[in-house]
Amino acid sequence: MGFFDKIKAGLKKTRENISSQIHSMLHAFTKIDEALFEELEELLVMADVGVNTAGRICETLRNRVKERGVTDPNAIMGLLEEVVTEMIDGDNTLHLDTKPSVILVIGVNGVGKTTTIGKIASRLKSEGKSVILGAADTFRAAAIEQLEVWAGRAGVPIVKHAEGADPAAVVYDTISAAKARGCDVVICDTAGRLHNKKNLMDELAKISRTIDKVLPGCSKEVLLVLDATTGQNAVNQARVFQEAAGLTGIVLTKLDGTAKGGVVLAIREDLGLPVKFIGVGEQVDDLQPFDAKDFARALFERPEQP
């Protein structure tokens, strides 16, 4: 299965939720008027695009329809794809320019954080980079064990301490090991507890200070893993973590299992955060680099006729 086909298959439920309803709605109109835009906005909100984002999309569409003199409701779908592509486009690449570079991965339990780390490690290794993992989510023994399993699958080394150890000490030792072995990329798991934001902020700040001390000026990505099936809750989580951790990007998992893929638009528009990867399946290569054009095309493609 090709790159676009994977994304298209992964967005099947979201496409059926958004596109099918929009296509049906447009067929009911013979002209483009305010009633059409109001109904479109309502459908976008119901698809977890978010109230603010849906409003901005429709406002941009109104202007574009007016500028181009568009009168056929059937032309709206193409314009919608165009507007959404522009909205979610941005710098979606990982910046790993120093040796070693550091990726910190954050996320609450159950979002697929450990799996994501394993898949990113596999991807980077397949690109010829040497990778080392750090098990700095020391809050749960299970997190350390799960990361060990993924390190084995990806064929990369791992640095770990005992449960309850200082996460910053794990990061320090992982970076030290990376420097000694000449590794290109350090990927560290971190705890993503939300019940006490101050503790989370203090812990992440300490880890950041450790990185700056051991690797001043290094390339650093701080990626938040979110579960797409949680819809607008994912946006709220991202808002809290953005305040606490200075995020550089989002990894959105489980898109293939939800009709709420429209949340990508809300994350990009409301929080200004680029989506770096999307998870569209269980396999190692089902974590795909985010491409705005392909995403919008897969999202708004005309439903197949029965």
C-alpha positions in Angstrom: 0.0 0.0 0.0 1.4 3.4 -1.0 1.9 6.4 1.2 -1.3 8.2 0.2 -3.4 5.0 0.2 -2.3 4.4 3.9 -3.5 7.9 4.9 -6.7 7.5 2.8 -7.5 4.1 4.5 -6.6 5.5 7.9 -9.0 8.4 7.5 -11.9 6.3 6.2 -14.1 6.8 9.3 -13.4 10.5 9.5 -14.0 10.9 5.7 -17.3 9.1 6.0 -18.2 11.3 8.9 -17.3 14.6 7.3 -17.2 14.3 3.5 -20.2 12.2 3.0 -22.4 14.6 5.0 -21.0 17.6 3.3 -21.5 16.1 -0.1 -25.1 15.2 0.7 -25.7 18.7 2.1 -24.3 20.4 -1.0 -26.5 18.4 -3.3 -29.5 19.9 -1.5 -28.5 23.4 -2.5 -29.0 25.0 -5.9 -27.1 28.2 -5.0 -24.4 29.3 -2.6 -26.0 31.4 0.1 -25.7 32.0 3.9 -27.9 29.0 4.7 -25.3 26.8 3.0 -22.4 28.3 5.0 -24.3 27.9 8.2 -25.1 24.3 7.6 -21.5 23.6 6.5 -20.2 25.2 9.7 -22.5 23.1 11.8 -21.3 19.9 10.1 -17.6 20.9 10.6 -18.3 21.5 14.4 -19.9 18.1 14.7 -16.9 16.5 13.1 -14.6 17.8 15.9 -13.1 20.6 13.9 -13.9 22.9 16.7 -16.2 25.9 16.9 -13.5 28.6 16.3 -11.8 26.7 13.5 -15.1 25.9 11.7 -16.0 29.6 11.8 -12.6 30.6 10.4 -12.9 28.0 7.6 -16.3 29.2 6.6 -15.3 32.9 6.7 -12.3 32.1 4.4 -14.6 30.2 2.1 -17.1 33.1 1.9 -14.3 35.4 0.9 -12.9 33.0 -1.7 -16.3 32.4 -3.2 -16.8 36.1 -3.5 -13.4 36.8 -5.0 -13.7 34.1 -7.6 -17.3 34.6 -8.4 -18.2 31.0 -7.7 -21.9 30.2 -7.9 -22.1 26.4 -8.1 -22.5 24.6 -4.7 -20.6 21.6 -6.1 -17.4 23.8 -6.3 -17.4 24.2 -2.5 -15.8 20.8 -1.8 -12.7 21.7 -3.9 -12.4 25.1 -2.3 -12.8 23.5 1.2 -9.9 21.1 0.5 -7.8 24.1 -0.7 -8.6 26.2 2.4 -8.0 23.3 4.8 -4.7 22.4 3.1 -3.5 26.0 3.6 -4.7 26.1 7.2 -2.9 22.9 8.4 0.2 23.4 6.3 3.4 24.3 8.1 6.8 23.0 9.1 5.9 19.4 9.8 9.5 17.9 9.7 11.6 16.8 12.6 14.6 19.1 13.1 17.5 16.9 14.1 20.5 18.9 12.9 23.0 18.3 15.7 24.7 15.1 16.8 23.2 14.0 19.0 19.8 15.6 18.7 17.1 15.0 21.3 13.4 14.1 21.0 11.4 14.2 24.2 8.1 12.4 24.0 5.2 13.3 26.3 1.7 12.0 26.7 -0.8 10.7 29.2 -1.2 6.9 29.7 -3.0 5.0 27.0 -2.4 7.4 24.0 0.2 5.2 22.4 3.3 7.0 23.6 5.6 4.0 23.9 4.5 2.6 20.6 5.1 6.0 19.0 8.6 6.1 20.3 9.3 2.6 19.0 7.9 3.5 15.6 9.9 6.8 15.3 13.0 4.9 16.4 12.4 2.3 13.6 11.8 5.0 11.1 15.0 7.0 12.0 17.0 3.8 12.0 15.7 2.9 8.5 16.9 6.3 7.4 20.4 5.4 8.5 20.4 7.2 11.8 21.7 5.6 15.0 19.2 5.9 17.8 19.2 5.4 21.6 16.2 5.3 23.9 15.9 6.7 27.4 13.2 5.3 29.8 12.6 8.6 31.7 9.0 7.8 32.5 10.1 6.3 35.8 6.7 6.8 37.4 5.5 3.4 36.1 7.5 0.2 35.9 5.2 -0.9 33.1 6.4 2.1 31.0 10.0 1.0 31.3 9.2 -2.6 30.4 7.1 -1.5 27.4 9.9 0.7 26.1 12.3 -2.2 26.5 10.1 -4.3 24.2 10.0 -1.6 21.6 13.7 -1.0 21.8 14.1 -4.7 21.0 11.7 -4.5 18.1 13.5 -1.5 16.7 16.9 -2.9 17.3 18.2 0.1 19.3 19.8 0.3 22.7 18.0 1.6 25.8 19.1 3.3 29.0 16.9 2.7 32.1 17.0 3.1 35.8 14.8 1.6 38.5 11.1 2.6 38.9 10.9 5.9 40.9 14.4 7.1 39.8 15.0 10.7 38.9 13.9 11.2 35.2 16.5 13.9 34.7 19.2 11.4 35.7 18.0 8.9 33.1 18.1 11.6 30.5 21.6 12.6 31.6 22.8 9.0 31.4 21.1 8.5 28.0 22.8 11.5 26.5 26.1 10.5 28.0 25.7 7.0 26.4 24.8 8.6 23.1 27.9 10.8 23.1 30.1 7.9 24.0 28.6 5.7 21.2 28.4 8.4 18.6 24.6 8.2 18.3 22.6 10.6 16.1 19.4 10.8 18.0 18.3 10.4 21.6 14.6 9.6 22.2 13.4 9.9 25.8 10.1 8.8 27.1 8.8 11.1 29.8 5.9 11.0 32.3 2.7 12.7 31.1 0.8 13.0 34.4 -1.9 15.7 34.2 -3.2 15.5 37.8 -0.7 18.0 39.1 0.5 20.5 36.5 3.1 22.0 38.8 4.9 18.7 39.3 4.8 18.0 35.5 6.2 21.5 34.8 8.9 21.1 37.4 9.9 17.7 36.1 10.0 18.8 32.5 11.9 22.0 33.4 14.5 19.9 35.2 14.9 17.6 32.2 15.3 20.6 29.9 17.9 22.1 32.1 19.8 18.8 32.1 19.7 18.6 28.3 20.9 22.2 28.0 23.7 21.5 30.4 25.0 18.3 28.8 24.2 19.3 25.1 24.1 23.1 24.9 22.6 24.3 21.6 21.4 20.8 20.5 18.4 20.3 18.2 15.5 19.4 20.5 12.0 18.3 19.6 9.3 18.1 22.3 6.5 15.9 20.9 3.1 15.4 22.5 1.3 12.2 21.7 -2.5 12.6 21.5 -5.2 10.0 20.9 -7.4 11.2 18.0 -10.4 9.2 19.4 -10.7 11.7 22.3 -11.6 14.5 19.8 -11.8 17.9 21.5 -10.3 16.5 24.7 -7.1 16.1 22.8 -7.1 19.8 22.1 -7.5 20.6 25.8 -4.7 18.2 26.7 -2.4 19.9 24.2 -3.2 23.3 25.6 -2.1 22.2 29.1 1.1 20.5 27.9 1.9 23.4 25.7 2.0 25.7 28.7 4.0 23.2 30.7 6.5 21.9 28.1 7.1 24.2 25.2 6.0 21.7 22.6 7.4 21.7 19.1 4.9 19.3 17.6 2.1 16.8 17.9 1.9 13.1 17.1 -1.8 12.1 16.6 -2.4 8.4 17.0 -5.3 6.1 16.4 -6.8 8.1 13.5 -7.8 4.8 11.8 -10.1 4.0 14.7 -12.1 7.3 14.9 -14.3 9.6 13.0 -12.8 12.5 14.8 -9.8 13.2 12.6 -11.1 16.7 12.1 -9.3 17.5 15.4 -6.1 18.0 13.4 -7.5 21.2 12.2 -8.3 22.5 15.7 -4.9 21.6 17.0 -3.2 23.4 14.1 -5.4 26.5 14.1 -6.2 27.0 17.8 -2.8 26.1 19.2 -0.5 26.8 16.2 1.2 23.5 16.7 2.4 21.4 13.7 1.3 17.8 13.5 4.6 15.9 12.8 3.2 12.3 12.6 -0.2 10.6 12.3 -0.9 7.0 13.3 -3.1 5.2 10.8 -2.7 1.6 11.9 -0.9 -0.9 14.1 2.1 -1.7 11.9 5.5 -0.1 12.4 5.2 1.8 9.1 1.7 3.0 9.9 3.1 6.0 11.7 3.3 8.4 8.8 4.9 11.9 8.5 2.1 14.4 8.3 1.5 15.9 4.9 -1.1 18.7 4.8 -2.0 18.3 1.1 -2.4 14.5 1.3 -4.3 14.8 4.5 -6.8 17.3 3.1 -7.1 15.3 -0.1 -7.8 12.0 1.8 -10.3 13.8 4.0 -12.4 15.5 1.3 -12.2 12.9 -1.5 -15.6 12.2 -3.0 -17.2 9.2 -1.3 -17.1 6.0 -3.5 -20.5 5.2 -5.0 -22.0 1.9 -4.0 
